[in-house]
Amino acid sequence: MMLIVLILFGTFVYVSMWQGLSTSIDDSIKFSTSQAIAAVNIENGQINFSDSLPESSTADLREKGFTIRILSTNGNILQSVGPFHNLIIDHTSIQNALNRISSFNTIKINDLESIRVYTAPIIENQTIIGIIQVMQSLATLHETLDRLLLMMLISIPLLLLITAFSGYILAARALSPIDQITKTAQRISTEDLSARLNLHNSDDEIGRLANTFDSMLSRLEEGFSRERQFTSDASHELRTPLAAMQAILSVTRGKQRSPEEYETAMDDLMEETSRLRALTEDLLYIARGDSRPITSYEKVDLSNLLNDMSESLRPLAESNGLLLKQNIQNKLYIFGNSDALIRAFVNLIDNAIKYTEHGEIIVDAKKNEKNIIEISISDTGRGIDQEHLTHIFDRFYRVDESRTTQGFGLGLSIVQEIVKAHKGTITVTSQIQKGSTFHIFFTGDDKEK
């Protein structure tokens, strides 16, 4: 394509130069003809041959390479000045001049030289008294065009070589990150996602592609790491009740037991089975939430929902010697899934009851001036140390490292997933031995159904 463009451009330049130089030569010949006619001495309607072309008038023309001839009306040479005075006479041009038509024609002397001839009538008192011819060699024109052609024949291949070499270098430099991306992608597997391109200094399309590729790898590595950790923690949590059930069965079958001992073993098995079922349900909920977000949304009255949950959990709080208070503003609506929201708030209130030994639990809900619904669940329990606050929403993370308390470390993780699915946020503040407060923020929905 570059060769075609250069050839077309060179042809355009060559033709333009040829036309420009040819026009310039013709104009120069016409002007010289006018000068020569003005220098012709005409007396009584006849050309005075003795001084018709004085030396002073033709010296400048001869220096410029012009040849001048004066012819009679029948085509005979009366006087000539210049190197081409013996040039053959073109009778067609003579006939045109007699018809008062000035004309150009080109006469080829040999393969290397051509002459441009301009023939015009000499008119005196509306009568043609003679014919003048002004000639100039086209050698300079051909020499100039030959030099131009030679320059193009040298420069076009040279430009092609330079362009090809530069294009190859630039293309190789521009495409090297793609080759690096290919090699990096070939090294990546689910076992090792640590490979990176690290092309942060490039701000072109390839650089942005490489940065996007690195970001994608980081997200994949984080996701795979989280899933491996989740699988490991889930396996550990599942193994505990299964091991306990196996131990209970082994001990019970070791010897003949009394009915009371069998009943105790069955109660222990029931407790471990309930624990295993609760863990399985939590794992299934998280798995469904990861693969398919909640879609069955409707307008939910949070005020009634929170009041109903508080009333249903009040007996549990009172059985633990706790007060469950509520300060819930009326007509708080959001667009969401009521079953998921109930699960989230039950988890939070149940945790507050579980980790509070004395005092009270307060459920507070209101809407601020920015139409944001603020829900807080506060307790006066043991509190959470600052080093644990940033991890309490991680799956299987438990503040009680001894794992003496019930639970699997999935409750708060599920709560966070539900809140995020409802375009909300959840935070926590806590002080040791003073209690904890969970803050949830939702965008309100004041539209009627």
Contacts in CASP RR format, 6 or more apart in sequence:
PFRMAT RR
TARGET T0000
AUTHOR 0000-0000-0000
METHOD contacts of the structure
MODEL  1
MMLIVLILFGTFVYVSMWQGLSTSIDDSIKFSTSQAIAAVNIENGQINFS
DSLPESSTADLREKGFTIRILSTNGNILQSVGPFHNLIIDHTSIQNALNR
ISSFNTIKINDLESIRVYTAPIIENQTIIGIIQVMQSLATLHETLDRLLL
MMLISIPLLLLITAFSGYILAARALSPIDQITKTAQRISTEDLSARLNLH
NSDDEIGRLANTFDSMLSRLEEGFSRERQFTSDASHELRTPLAAMQAILS
VTRGKQRSPEEYETAMDDLMEETSRLRALTEDLLYIARGDSRPITSYEKV
DLSNLLNDMSESLRPLAESNGLLLKQNIQNKLYIFGNSDALIRAFVNLID
NAIKYTEHGEIIVDAKKNEKNIIEISISDTGRGIDQEHLTHIFDRFYRVD
ESRTTQGFGLGLSIVQEIVKAHKGTITVTSQIQKGSTFHIFFTGDDKEK
2 159 0 8 1.000
2 160 0 8 1.000
2 163 0 8 1.000
2 164 0 8 1.000
3 156 0 8 1.000
3 160 0 8 1.000
6 156 0 8 1.000
6 159 0 8 1.000
6 160 0 8 1.000
7 156 0 8 1.000
10 152 0 8 1.000
10 156 0 8 1.000
13 148 0 8 1.000
13 152 0 8 1.000
14 145 0 8 1.000
14 148 0 8 1.000
14 149 0 8 1.000
14 152 0 8 1.000
17 144 0 8 1.000
17 145 0 8 1.000
17 148 0 8 1.000
18 141 0 8 1.000
18 145 0 8 1.000
21 141 0 8 1.000
21 144 0 8 1.000
21 145 0 8 1.000
22 141 0 8 1.000
25 116 0 8 1.000
25 136 0 8 1.000
25 138 0 8 1.000
25 141 0 8 1.000
26 104 0 8 1.000
26 116 0 8 1.000
26 118 0 8 1.000
28 64 0 8 1.000
28 136 0 8 1.000
29 66 0 8 1.000
29 104 0 8 1.000
29 116 0 8 1.000
29 118 0 8 1.000
29 134 0 8 1.000
29 135 0 8 1.000
29 136 0 8 1.000
30 118 0 8 1.000
32 61 0 8 1.000
32 64 0 8 1.000
32 66 0 8 1.000
32 68 0 8 1.000
32 134 0 8 1.000
32 136 0 8 1.000
33 118 0 8 1.000
33 120 0 8 1.000
33 132 0 8 1.000
33 134 0 8 1.000
35 57 0 8 1.000
35 61 0 8 1.000
36 53 0 8 1.000
36 57 0 8 1.000
36 58 0 8 1.000
36 61 0 8 1.000
36 68 0 8 1.000
36 132 0 8 1.000
36 134 0 8 1.000
37 120 0 8 1.000
37 122 0 8 1.000
37 132 0 8 1.000
39 52 0 8 1.000
39 53 0 8 1.000
39 54 0 8 1.000
39 57 0 8 1.000
39 58 0 8 1.000
40 47 0 8 1.000
40 52 0 8 1.000
40 53 0 8 1.000
40 70 0 8 1.000
40 122 0 8 1.000
40 132 0 8 1.000
41 47 0 8 1.000
41 48 0 8 1.000
41 51 0 8 1.000
41 52 0 8 1.000
41 54 0 8 1.000
42 48 0 8 1.000
42 122 0 8 1.000
42 124 0 8 1.000
42 129 0 8 1.000
45 124 0 8 1.000
45 125 0 8 1.000
45 127 0 8 1.000
45 129 0 8 1.000
46 129 0 8 1.000
47 70 0 8 1.000
47 78 0 8 1.000
47 122 0 8 1.000
47 129 0 8 1.000
47 130 0 8 1.000
49 78 0 8 1.000
49 79 0 8 1.000
52 70 0 8 1.000
52 78 0 8 1.000
52 79 0 8 1.000
53 68 0 8 1.000
53 70 0 8 1.000
53 79 0 8 1.000
53 81 0 8 1.000
58 68 0 8 1.000
58 81 0 8 1.000
61 68 0 8 1.000
61 81 0 8 1.000
61 134 0 8 1.000
62 81 0 8 1.000
62 82 0 8 1.000
64 136 0 8 1.000
65 82 0 8 1.000
65 83 0 8 1.000
65 136 0 8 1.000
65 137 0 8 1.000
66 82 0 8 1.000
66 134 0 8 1.000
66 135 0 8 1.000
66 136 0 8 1.000
67 80 0 8 1.000
67 81 0 8 1.000
67 82 0 8 1.000
67 83 0 8 1.000
67 84 0 8 1.000
67 85 0 8 1.000
67 87 0 8 1.000
67 115 0 8 1.000
67 133 0 8 1.000
67 134 0 8 1.000
67 135 0 8 1.000
67 136 0 8 1.000
68 80 0 8 1.000
68 81 0 8 1.000
68 82 0 8 1.000
68 132 0 8 1.000
68 133 0 8 1.000
68 134 0 8 1.000
68 135 0 8 1.000
69 77 0 8 1.000
69 79 0 8 1.000
69 80 0 8 1.000
69 81 0 8 1.000
69 85 0 8 1.000
69 87 0 8 1.000
69 132 0 8 1.000
69 133 0 8 1.000
69 135 0 8 1.000
70 77 0 8 1.000
70 78 0 8 1.000
70 79 0 8 1.000
70 80 0 8 1.000
70 122 0 8 1.000
70 130 0 8 1.000
70 131 0 8 1.000
70 132 0 8 1.000
71 77 0 8 1.000
71 78 0 8 1.000
71 89 0 8 1.000
71 94 0 8 1.000
71 130 0 8 1.000
71 131 0 8 1.000
71 132 0 8 1.000
71 133 0 8 1.000
72 78 0 8 1.000
72 130 0 8 1.000
72 131 0 8 1.000
73 98 0 8 1.000
73 128 0 8 1.000
73 129 0 8 1.000
73 130 0 8 1.000
73 131 0 8 1.000
75 89 0 8 1.000
75 91 0 8 1.000
75 94 0 8 1.000
75 131 0 8 1.000
77 85 0 8 1.000
77 89 0 8 1.000
80 86 0 8 1.000
84 115 0 8 1.000
84 135 0 8 1.000
84 137 0 8 1.000
87 107 0 8 1.000
87 109 0 8 1.000
87 115 0 8 1.000
87 117 0 8 1.000
87 135 0 8 1.000
88 107 0 8 1.000
90 105 0 8 1.000
90 107 0 8 1.000
90 117 0 8 1.000
90 119 0 8 1.000
92 105 0 8 1.000
93 103 0 8 1.000
93 105 0 8 1.000
93 117 0 8 1.000
93 119 0 8 1.000
93 133 0 8 1.000
94 119 0 8 1.000
94 131 0 8 1.000
96 102 0 8 1.000
96 103 0 8 1.000
96 119 0 8 1.000
97 103 0 8 1.000
97 119 0 8 1.000
97 120 0 8 1.000
97 121 0 8 1.000
97 128 0 8 1.000
97 131 0 8 1.000
98 121 0 8 1.000
98 128 0 8 1.000
98 131 0 8 1.000
100 121 0 8 1.000
100 123 0 8 1.000
100 128 0 8 1.000
102 118 0 8 1.000
102 119 0 8 1.000
102 120 0 8 1.000
102 121 0 8 1.000
103 118 0 8 1.000
103 119 0 8 1.000
104 116 0 8 1.000
104 117 0 8 1.000
104 118 0 8 1.000
105 117 0 8 1.000
105 119 0 8 1.000
106 114 0 8 1.000
106 115 0 8 1.000
106 116 0 8 1.000
106 117 0 8 1.000
106 138 0 8 1.000
107 114 0 8 1.000
107 115 0 8 1.000
107 117 0 8 1.000
108 114 0 8 1.000
108 115 0 8 1.000
109 115 0 8 1.000
112 139 0 8 1.000
113 137 0 8 1.000
113 138 0 8 1.000
113 139 0 8 1.000
114 137 0 8 1.000
114 138 0 8 1.000
114 142 0 8 1.000
115 135 0 8 1.000
115 136 0 8 1.000
115 137 0 8 1.000
115 138 0 8 1.000
116 135 0 8 1.000
116 136 0 8 1.000
116 137 0 8 1.000
116 138 0 8 1.000
117 133 0 8 1.000
117 134 0 8 1.000
117 135 0 8 1.000
118 133 0 8 1.000
118 134 0 8 1.000
118 135 0 8 1.000
119 131 0 8 1.000
119 132 0 8 1.000
119 133 0 8 1.000
120 131 0 8 1.000
120 132 0 8 1.000
120 133 0 8 1.000
121 128 0 8 1.000
121 130 0 8 1.000
121 131 0 8 1.000
121 132 0 8 1.000
122 128 0 8 1.000
122 129 0 8 1.000
122 130 0 8 1.000
122 131 0 8 1.000
122 132 0 8 1.000
123 129 0 8 1.000
174 204 0 8 1.000
174 206 0 8 1.000
175 206 0 8 1.000
177 197 0 8 1.000
177 199 0 8 1.000
177 202 0 8 1.000
177 206 0 8 1.000
177 207 0 8 1.000
177 209 0 8 1.000
177 210 0 8 1.000
178 206 0 8 1.000
178 209 0 8 1.000
180 197 0 8 1.000
180 199 0 8 1.000
180 210 0 8 1.000
181 197 0 8 1.000
181 209 0 8 1.000
181 210 0 8 1.000
181 213 0 8 1.000
184 195 0 8 1.000
184 196 0 8 1.000
184 197 0 8 1.000
184 213 0 8 1.000
187 195 0 8 1.000
188 195 0 8 1.000
188 217 0 8 1.000
190 224 0 8 1.000
193 217 0 8 1.000
193 220 0 8 1.000
193 221 0 8 1.000
193 224 0 8 1.000
194 221 0 8 1.000
195 217 0 8 1.000
196 214 0 8 1.000
196 217 0 8 1.000
196 218 0 8 1.000
197 210 0 8 1.000
197 213 0 8 1.000
197 214 0 8 1.000
198 214 0 8 1.000
199 206 0 8 1.000
199 207 0 8 1.000
199 210 0 8 1.000
199 211 0 8 1.000
200 211 0 8 1.000
202 210 0 8 1.000
226 395 0 8 1.000
229 395 0 8 1.000
229 396 0 8 1.000
230 395 0 8 1.000
230 396 0 8 1.000
233 395 0 8 1.000
233 396 0 8 1.000
234 283 0 8 1.000
234 396 0 8 1.000
236 396 0 8 1.000
237 279 0 8 1.000
237 396 0 8 1.000
237 408 0 8 1.000
238 276 0 8 1.000
238 279 0 8 1.000
241 272 0 8 1.000
241 273 0 8 1.000
241 275 0 8 1.000
241 276 0 8 1.000
241 279 0 8 1.000
242 276 0 8 1.000
244 268 0 8 1.000
244 272 0 8 1.000
245 269 0 8 1.000
245 272 0 8 1.000
245 273 0 8 1.000
245 276 0 8 1.000
248 265 0 8 1.000
248 268 0 8 1.000
248 269 0 8 1.000
248 272 0 8 1.000
249 265 0 8 1.000
249 269 0 8 1.000
251 265 0 8 1.000
252 261 0 8 1.000
252 262 0 8 1.000
252 265 0 8 1.000
257 265 0 8 1.000
275 406 0 8 1.000
278 407 0 8 1.000
278 408 0 8 1.000
279 408 0 8 1.000
279 410 0 8 1.000
282 408 0 8 1.000
282 410 0 8 1.000
282 411 0 8 1.000
282 414 0 8 1.000
283 410 0 8 1.000
285 343 0 8 1.000
285 414 0 8 1.000
286 395 0 8 1.000
286 410 0 8 1.000
286 413 0 8 1.000
286 414 0 8 1.000
286 417 0 8 1.000
289 417 0 8 1.000
289 421 0 8 1.000
293 421 0 8 1.000
294 336 0 8 1.000
294 337 0 8 1.000
294 340 0 8 1.000
294 418 0 8 1.000
294 421 0 8 1.000
294 422 0 8 1.000
296 337 0 8 1.000
297 335 0 8 1.000
297 336 0 8 1.000
297 337 0 8 1.000
298 335 0 8 1.000
298 336 0 8 1.000
298 337 0 8 1.000
298 338 0 8 1.000
299 333 0 8 1.000
299 334 0 8 1.000
299 335 0 8 1.000
299 336 0 8 1.000
299 445 0 8 1.000
299 447 0 8 1.000
299 449 0 8 1.000
300 333 0 8 1.000
300 334 0 8 1.000
300 335 0 8 1.000
300 336 0 8 1.000
300 337 0 8 1.000
300 338 0 8 1.000
300 341 0 8 1.000
301 331 0 8 1.000
301 332 0 8 1.000
301 333 0 8 1.000
302 332 0 8 1.000
302 333 0 8 1.000
302 334 0 8 1.000
302 341 0 8 1.000
302 365 0 8 1.000
302 373 0 8 1.000
302 375 0 8 1.000
302 442 0 8 1.000
303 328 0 8 1.000
303 329 0 8 1.000
303 330 0 8 1.000
303 331 0 8 1.000
303 332 0 8 1.000
303 365 0 8 1.000
305 338 0 8 1.000
305 341 0 8 1.000
305 342 0 8 1.000
305 345 0 8 1.000
306 326 0 8 1.000
306 328 0 8 1.000
306 345 0 8 1.000
306 363 0 8 1.000
306 365 0 8 1.000
306 375 0 8 1.000
307 326 0 8 1.000
307 328 0 8 1.000
309 342 0 8 1.000
309 345 0 8 1.000
309 346 0 8 1.000
309 349 0 8 1.000
310 324 0 8 1.000
310 326 0 8 1.000
310 328 0 8 1.000
310 349 0 8 1.000
310 363 0 8 1.000
313 324 0 8 1.000
313 346 0 8 1.000
313 349 0 8 1.000
313 350 0 8 1.000
313 353 0 8 1.000
314 324 0 8 1.000
316 350 0 8 1.000
316 353 0 8 1.000
317 323 0 8 1.000
317 324 0 8 1.000
317 353 0 8 1.000
317 361 0 8 1.000
318 324 0 8 1.000
320 353 0 8 1.000
320 356 0 8 1.000
321 358 0 8 1.000
321 359 0 8 1.000
322 353 0 8 1.000
322 356 0 8 1.000
322 358 0 8 1.000
322 359 0 8 1.000
322 360 0 8 1.000
322 361 0 8 1.000
323 359 0 8 1.000
323 360 0 8 1.000
323 361 0 8 1.000
324 349 0 8 1.000
324 353 0 8 1.000
324 360 0 8 1.000
324 361 0 8 1.000
324 363 0 8 1.000
325 360 0 8 1.000
325 361 0 8 1.000
325 362 0 8 1.000
325 363 0 8 1.000
326 362 0 8 1.000
326 363 0 8 1.000
326 364 0 8 1.000
327 362 0 8 1.000
327 363 0 8 1.000
327 364 0 8 1.000
327 365 0 8 1.000
327 366 0 8 1.000
328 363 0 8 1.000
328 364 0 8 1.000
328 365 0 8 1.000
329 365 0 8 1.000
329 366 0 8 1.000
329 367 0 8 1.000
332 365 0 8 1.000
332 366 0 8 1.000
332 367 0 8 1.000
332 373 0 8 1.000
332 444 0 8 1.000
333 444 0 8 1.000
333 445 0 8 1.000
333 446 0 8 1.000
334 373 0 8 1.000
334 422 0 8 1.000
334 442 0 8 1.000
334 443 0 8 1.000
334 444 0 8 1.000
334 445 0 8 1.000
335 445 0 8 1.000
336 422 0 8 1.000
337 421 0 8 1.000
337 422 0 8 1.000
340 418 0 8 1.000
340 421 0 8 1.000
340 422 0 8 1.000
341 418 0 8 1.000
341 422 0 8 1.000
343 414 0 8 1.000
343 418 0 8 1.000
344 414 0 8 1.000
344 415 0 8 1.000
344 418 0 8 1.000
344 419 0 8 1.000
345 375 0 8 1.000
345 377 0 8 1.000
347 411 0 8 1.000
347 412 0 8 1.000
347 414 0 8 1.000
347 415 0 8 1.000
348 377 0 8 1.000
348 415 0 8 1.000
348 438 0 8 1.000
349 361 0 8 1.000
349 363 0 8 1.000
349 377 0 8 1.000
351 411 0 8 1.000
351 412 0 8 1.000
352 361 0 8 1.000
352 377 0 8 1.000
352 378 0 8 1.000
352 379 0 8 1.000
352 381 0 8 1.000
352 436 0 8 1.000
353 361 0 8 1.000
353 379 0 8 1.000
354 405 0 8 1.000
354 406 0 8 1.000
355 379 0 8 1.000
355 381 0 8 1.000
355 382 0 8 1.000
355 383 0 8 1.000
355 405 0 8 1.000
355 436 0 8 1.000
356 379 0 8 1.000
356 380 0 8 1.000
356 381 0 8 1.000
356 382 0 8 1.000
356 435 0 8 1.000
357 381 0 8 1.000
357 382 0 8 1.000
358 380 0 8 1.000
358 381 0 8 1.000
359 380 0 8 1.000
359 381 0 8 1.000
360 379 0 8 1.000
360 380 0 8 1.000
361 377 0 8 1.000
361 378 0 8 1.000
361 379 0 8 1.000
361 380 0 8 1.000
362 376 0 8 1.000
362 377 0 8 1.000
362 378 0 8 1.000
362 379 0 8 1.000
363 375 0 8 1.000
363 376 0 8 1.000
363 377 0 8 1.000
364 374 0 8 1.000
364 375 0 8 1.000
364 376 0 8 1.000
364 377 0 8 1.000
364 378 0 8 1.000
365 373 0 8 1.000
365 374 0 8 1.000
365 375 0 8 1.000
365 376 0 8 1.000
366 373 0 8 1.000
366 374 0 8 1.000
367 373 0 8 1.000
367 374 0 8 1.000
367 444 0 8 1.000
368 374 0 8 1.000
371 443 0 8 1.000
371 444 0 8 1.000
371 446 0 8 1.000
372 441 0 8 1.000
372 442 0 8 1.000
372 443 0 8 1.000
372 444 0 8 1.000
373 441 0 8 1.000
373 442 0 8 1.000
373 443 0 8 1.000
373 444 0 8 1.000
374 439 0 8 1.000
374 440 0 8 1.000
374 441 0 8 1.000
375 439 0 8 1.000
375 440 0 8 1.000
375 441 0 8 1.000
375 442 0 8 1.000
376 437 0 8 1.000
376 438 0 8 1.000
376 439 0 8 1.000
376 440 0 8 1.000
377 437 0 8 1.000
377 438 0 8 1.000
377 440 0 8 1.000
378 435 0 8 1.000
378 436 0 8 1.000
378 437 0 8 1.000
378 438 0 8 1.000
379 435 0 8 1.000
379 436 0 8 1.000
379 437 0 8 1.000
380 434 0 8 1.000
380 435 0 8 1.000
381 433 0 8 1.000
381 434 0 8 1.000
381 435 0 8 1.000
381 436 0 8 1.000
382 432 0 8 1.000
382 433 0 8 1.000
382 435 0 8 1.000
383 430 0 8 1.000
383 431 0 8 1.000
383 432 0 8 1.000
383 433 0 8 1.000
383 434 0 8 1.000
383 435 0 8 1.000
383 436 0 8 1.000
384 392 0 8 1.000
384 399 0 8 1.000
384 428 0 8 1.000
384 430 0 8 1.000
384 432 0 8 1.000
384 436 0 8 1.000
385 399 0 8 1.000
385 432 0 8 1.000
388 397 0 8 1.000
388 399 0 8 1.000
389 428 0 8 1.000
389 430 0 8 1.000
391 397 0 8 1.000
392 399 0 8 1.000
392 412 0 8 1.000
392 428 0 8 1.000
393 412 0 8 1.000
393 413 0 8 1.000
393 415 0 8 1.000
393 416 0 8 1.000
393 426 0 8 1.000
394 413 0 8 1.000
395 409 0 8 1.000
395 410 0 8 1.000
395 413 0 8 1.000
396 408 0 8 1.000
396 409 0 8 1.000
396 410 0 8 1.000
396 413 0 8 1.000
397 409 0 8 1.000
397 413 0 8 1.000
398 405 0 8 1.000
398 407 0 8 1.000
398 408 0 8 1.000
398 409 0 8 1.000
415 426 0 8 1.000
416 426 0 8 1.000
419 425 0 8 1.000
419 426 0 8 1.000
419 440 0 8 1.000
422 442 0 8 1.000
423 442 0 8 1.000
423 443 0 8 1.000
424 440 0 8 1.000
424 441 0 8 1.000
424 442 0 8 1.000
424 443 0 8 1.000
425 440 0 8 1.000
425 441 0 8 1.000
426 438 0 8 1.000
426 439 0 8 1.000
426 440 0 8 1.000
426 441 0 8 1.000
427 438 0 8 1.000
427 439 0 8 1.000
428 436 0 8 1.000
428 437 0 8 1.000
428 438 0 8 1.000
428 439 0 8 1.000
429 436 0 8 1.000
429 437 0 8 1.000
429 439 0 8 1.000
430 436 0 8 1.000
430 437 0 8 1.000
END
